Amino acid sequence: MGQLLFVVSREAVKRYQDLKRAFSDQESVEVILDRRVGERRRPSAPPSEPNSNRRRTDRRSRPDVDSDLGSLGYSVVRIVAAARHLSSSNTNR
């Protein structure tokens, strides 16, 4: 079964409180305030430097969530638990 995660903008505290109250009896729903502050990594160094940051994009970037937070004040994310599949060769060890 999937879980719903409501991410609410920090500027929408009233909406956060309303959603927390509305879903307080639902175990499969979690309501949180957006905790992202900004870019955690320092600006990228030129590639010639040995300790340069090799990541080119922010892995935390979710354009759909960012858009919803900006326009609606919240975003809903469905979390689906990943099933672990074991092949027969892994079970005979």
C-alpha positions as CSV (number, residue, x, y, z in Angstrom):
1,M,0.0,0.0,0.0
2,G,1.3,3.5,-0.8
3,Q,1.6,6.4,1.5
4,L,0.7,10.0,0.9
5,L,3.1,12.7,1.9
6,F,1.8,16.3,2.0
7,V,4.7,18.8,1.8
8,V,3.5,22.2,2.9
9,S,5.3,25.5,2.3
10,R,6.7,27.1,5.4
11,E,4.8,30.2,4.5
12,A,1.5,28.2,4.7
13,V,1.5,27.4,8.4
14,K,-2.4,27.6,8.7
15,R,-2.7,25.1,5.8
16,Y,-0.2,22.8,7.5
17,Q,-2.2,22.9,10.7
18,D,-5.5,22.2,8.8
19,L,-4.0,19.3,6.9
20,K,-2.5,17.8,10.1
21,R,-5.9,18.0,11.8
22,A,-7.8,16.6,8.7
23,F,-5.5,13.6,8.4
24,S,-4.6,13.0,12.0
25,D,-6.5,9.6,12.0
26,Q,-5.0,8.4,8.7
27,E,-1.8,6.2,9.3
28,S,-1.0,6.3,5.6
29,V,-0.9,10.1,5.4
30,E,2.0,12.3,6.7
31,V,2.0,16.1,6.6
32,I,5.3,17.9,6.9
33,L,6.6,21.4,6.5
34,D,9.0,21.9,3.6
35,R,12.5,21.7,5.3
36,R,14.5,22.7,2.3
37,V,16.4,25.9,2.8
38,G,18.5,26.1,-0.3
39,E,21.5,24.6,-1.9
40,R,23.5,22.6,0.7
41,R,26.6,22.2,-1.5
42,R,29.0,25.1,-2.1
43,P,29.3,26.5,-5.6
44,S,31.0,24.1,-8.0
45,A,34.7,24.5,-8.6
46,P,36.1,24.5,-12.1
47,P,36.5,20.9,-13.4
48,S,40.3,21.2,-13.5
49,E,40.5,21.4,-9.7
50,P,41.0,18.0,-8.0
51,N,38.3,18.5,-5.3
52,S,35.7,19.9,-7.7
53,N,32.1,18.9,-7.2
54,R,31.2,16.4,-10.0
55,R,27.5,16.5,-9.6
56,R,25.9,18.7,-12.3
57,T,22.3,18.6,-11.0
58,D,20.6,18.8,-7.7
59,R,19.3,15.3,-7.0
60,R,16.8,16.7,-4.6
61,S,15.2,18.7,-7.3
62,R,11.5,18.0,-7.8
63,P,10.1,20.6,-10.3
64,D,6.5,19.4,-9.8
65,V,6.7,19.7,-6.0
66,D,8.4,23.1,-6.3
67,S,5.7,24.3,-8.7
68,D,2.9,23.1,-6.4
69,L,4.5,24.7,-3.4
70,G,4.7,28.0,-5.2
71,S,1.2,28.0,-6.6
72,L,-0.8,25.9,-4.0
73,G,1.3,26.2,-0.9
74,Y,1.5,22.4,-0.7
75,S,2.3,19.3,-2.8
76,V,1.2,15.7,-2.5
77,V,3.7,12.9,-3.1
78,R,2.8,9.3,-3.3
79,I,5.4,7.1,-1.6
80,V,5.5,3.5,-2.8
81,A,7.6,1.0,-0.9
82,A,10.1,-0.8,-3.2
83,A,9.6,-4.5,-3.3
84,R,12.7,-6.5,-2.8
85,H,13.1,-9.4,-5.2
86,L,15.6,-12.2,-4.4
87,S,16.8,-14.4,-7.2
88,S,17.2,-18.1,-6.5
89,S,21.0,-17.7,-6.7
90,N,20.9,-15.2,-3.8
91,T,18.8,-17.4,-1.5
92,N,21.1,-20.4,-1.7
93,R,24.1,-18.8,0.0
